[in-house]
Each structure stands twice: as C-alpha cells, then as structure tokens.
Amino acid sequence: MPAQPGVADVDRERGIAADGRPAPVRGDTRSGDTRPGGDAARGEHTHSETPIPLPRTPGRPVVQRASVRGQILDALRAALAGGELTPGEVYSAPALGERFGVSATPVREAMQQLAIEGAIEVVPNRGFRVVRRGARELAELAEVRALLQVPVIVRLAHTVPADRWGELRPLADETARAASSGCRATYGEADRAFHRGVLGLAGNEQLLQLTDDLHRRTQLPLGGGQVGSGGRVELMADAAEHIALLDALVAGDLDAACCLVEKHFGAVG
C-alpha cells in the first residue's frame, strides 16, 4: 500500500527511507543483509507476495508518532472484515510494512494483537496466516453471544428507564448511516459501538470485553473469503433492528422489546 502523507517524520525515527521504503536493517534481505537477528531469520519473505489493496477510510488521520500501531491495527481489522486479507494466506510483517510505508515493527505488533484476538495465527519463520472460519464456527460464536447477552438485555429492558435508552439513539443512528455506506468495516465498528452501549448499561466490564471480542470474531470472513453477513441491504436491515429496539424500549413496550432482543442479539453479525 502506498505510503500515507505525513508519515515521513515517524519513518525517519523508525529507519524508513525518504521514499517510504524501509531502510536497510539487520537481516533485511532486500538490502542484501542476511545476518541473524532480522526479518530473514524469521523467514518473512516478501518477494513473492501479491500487493494487497488495504482499505483507507476517507478522512482517516495520517499515521502519527503515538498512534502508528493503533492505526495499523485498525486498518488490518478493516482489511480482515472486508476480505482484503484472504483466509488461509500467509502475510509477513515486512511486506505489509512496505504497503503501509512504515517499518515492520508496528505491523508485527498489530499482527500479534490480532493473533491474541484469534483473527490470525503465527506461522514460525514465515509470518501470519489469516484464520479460516466455517459456518459452524460462526453459528457457535453466535450461540455463545446469545447466551451471554440475551438474559442481560431482557433484564435491562425491565429495569432501565426510558430516558437512558433514549441516550443510545445517536449510536443507533450511526449504524444506519454506516449501513447505507455499504462499507462492512465501517458498519462493523458502528455495530459494535451500539452493542457496547446497550450492554454497558449493565455496568459489567468483563461482560463488555467478552461480548465485544466475540462480536468482532463473528465479523471476520468465512474460509472461502466470504463475509459472515450480507451486503448493503442486509446491513441496513440489521441497523433498522437497532432503531426498532430502541423505539420499543423508550415506549415501554416490553413484549416487542424482548422479541427484538431474542432476534437481534442472538443473530450472527
């Protein structure tokens, strides 16, 4: 991926040349240096990989000194959600670093976080493989999410006052806007924010962490490169359920709210 504007200052400190390519470092086979201790020792080859069109969200700030790892992590998550990183394929940190215009270090750190989240797995001496997921795994994840979320949301529906539910309206509206864009990665972020807002009313941080991790996993592609949910129409239908749920909760229609909870929070996506 071409180097992003404004990254020069960061790259100079990380050993990146002015043209956006990594400067020669220990073990960098592109510089002819094959001494132990560098990327060559890890076996992270770059010469045979096809360039990956990683997404760049309009308006996203350029990489800054303190947030380079976080922004790369966000971009990699978006690439995974959108299917730009193919399940079963192995990618090296140096190769991805070239496409971001940064060194391999922040990319490797971001990929390690994705490995913790279960999105990728480490392949010794090669890099990182995008995990293949099947329909059964997604169904199992959805079942676990439902077991955790549905009882909590039903309880909240009976105890949280209408004005508190009304405070979540901006989050629901944002999912509708994100769905209309058709961008799965953008919708994924808005969708998780809404779910966090709802579950956050329970005041249980452990629940938030567990359900958010499960939710993120359900948004990853299936093994064949397919995504776990449909296109723009399906995203808009999903967002519409958020708004319908809030309408029922604000109106105090508990029967309708509980039905929507069972339908929406027990679904994949």
N, C-alpha and C positions, 0 to 999 in steps of 0.2 A: 504494500500500500504506500503511496507517495507520502513523503514527509509532510507533516502538518505545519502551517505557518506558525512562527513564534516558538518553535521548539529548539532553535539554534542554541540559545543560552544554556538550556538544560543539557543538550547533547554535548556541548563543549566540555562540561564537567564530567560527563559520563564517557568521554573518549570517542565522540562521534565526529566525523569529518564534516567540513562545511557543506558538502554536497548532500548531507543527510545519510550517508552510508557509514557503518561502523568503522572506526579507525582500526588498524591492525592491533591485535591484542594477543596475549599468550594463548596459544592453541587455536588461533583463528586460521583455518585452512585457506581462507580466501586471501590472506596475506602471505601465504607460503610458510607460516609458522606452525609447526606441528608439535611444539614442545608440550610435555604433560602439563595438566592443570587448567586447560582451556576447554573450549567447546568441542575440539576434536577428541579430547579424552572422553567426553560424554557421548561421542558418536552422533552428535546432532548435525547431520549433513544438510546442506541447503541447496546443492547444485541441481537436484533432480525434482524439486518441488514446483508445482504449478502455482503461479501467483494467485492469491486469494483476495477477492474484492470485498474486504471487510467494510461494513457499513459506516457511514459518517453522518450522524444526525445533524441536520441544519441547525445552526445556532449553538452547537456544542462548543464550549470554550476550548481554545487550543491547550495543548498539554502544558501545564505549569510545573515548576520545580517540586512543590509539595504534593502534587496530586497525580504525578505521571503514572504510578502503579494503579491508582484507583480508576483513572480514566481508561487505561488499557484494559483493566478488568471489566469495566462497563462495556467497552467495545467488543471484547471477546464474548461476553454474555449475550450481547445483541447478535453477534455473528452465530453463536450457537442456537439461539432462539429462532433466528431467521433461516437456519440451514446452510449458511455460507461455509461453515466448518463441517465437513462431511463425517457422519458416524462411521467409525472403523478406520478412518485415515489417521496417520501419524504426522504431527507437525512439530517442528523444532523451534525453540525459543529464538535462536539467531535468525532464522528465516522470517519469522513473524516480526522480529525486531526491525529487520530491513524494511518491511512493508509499513511499519509504523514510523520509521525514521528515528528510532531510539535504539539503545543498546539492548542486548539480550537480557540483562539483569532484571529490569522491571517486568518484562514479559514473562520471564521464568517465575518470578514471584507471583504474578497474577495467575499463571497456569497452576502453580502449586495450590492456590486458594480454590481454583476450580476442581482440582483433584480432591480436595477435602470435601467439597460440595457434591462429589460424585458425578460431575459432568464429564470429566476426562480421567484417564488413568496414566500413570507414569510408565513409560517403556524404557527400561535401562539401556543406556548408550545410544538411544535414538531420539527421544523427545517425549511427546504426549499424544495419546490416542483418544479420539472422541468416542465416548462410550456408546455402544449400540443399545437401543431400547426397543422393546417389543410392546405390542398392545396389552399383553397380560401384565407387564410391569406397570404400565400406566394405570391400568384398572386397579391393581393392588395399591398403588400410591393414592389413588382417588378414594379407595375404601378406607385407608388409614386416615386421610384428611377428614373424611366424613365422620369417622368415629371420634376424632378429636374436636371437630368444630361444631357439628350439629347440636349436640346437647348443650354446649356453651351458648350458642346463638339463641336457641329456644329459651334458655333461662334468661338471657339478657332481654329477649323480646317481652318477657313478663315483668321485668324489673326496672329497665332503663326508661326514664321519662321521654316524652315525645321531643322536647327541645334538644336533648342530647343527640337523638337520631338525626334531627334536622341539621346539626352541625357537620354531618358527614356528607351533606348534599354536594359540596364542591368536589369531593373525591369521586362521587358517582358521576357527576357531570364530566369530570376529566376522563373517565373511562369511555364515556360516549364520544368525546372528541377524539380520543386516541383510536377508538374503533373505526371511526369514519375515515381516518387516515389510511387504514389498511395495513399499517406497519405493525407486524406482530411483536417486535421487540418493544416498541413504544407502548403498545397495548399491555404487554406483559407487566411493565413497570407500573402503569396506572392501575391495573387489575390487582396486583399485589398490594399496592398502597391502600386501595379500598378495603380489601380483606383485612389488612393490618389495622385499619381504622375501626372496623367493626369489632374485631377480636380484642383490640386494645381496650375497649370498654370493660373487659373482664378484669383488667389490672394484673394479668399474669404474664410476666416477661418470658418465662420458659415456654409457655404456650405459643407466644408470638414467634419465638425463634424456631420452634419445631415446625409450626404450620407454614411459616414463610419458606423454610428450606424445602419442605415437601411440595409446596406450591411451585417453587422455582423448578424443581425436578420434573413436574408434570408438563412444563412448558418447553422442555427440550425435545429435539426431533426424534422420531422413531428411527429404527435401524436402517430403513431404506432412504433416509433423508427427508421423509415426510414429517410434518409437524404434528403435534398432539391434538390440535384443534383445527377448525376450518378456516375459510378465508374471511374477507371483509364482512359479508352478510352474517356469518356465524359470530364474529366478534361483536357486531352491533347488537345481535340478539342477546349475547351474554351481558353486554353493558346495560341493555334495557331491563334485564332482571335486577340489576343493582338499583336502578331507579324505582322499579315497581316494588321492590322490597322496602326501600325507604318510605315510599308513599304509604304502604300498609302499616309500617311501624309508627310513623308520625300520626296516622289516622287512628291508631289503636286497634286496627283490625288484626287481632292475634291469629285467627284461623288462617287468613290469607298469608300472613307473615310466616307462620310455621310451615305452610305448604311450600312457599318460595324458598325457605331455608333448606328444607329437605331436597328440593330440586336443584337449587343452585350450588350450595356448599358441598353437596355430595357428588358434584359433576367433575369430570376431568377438565382441566384448563384453568 
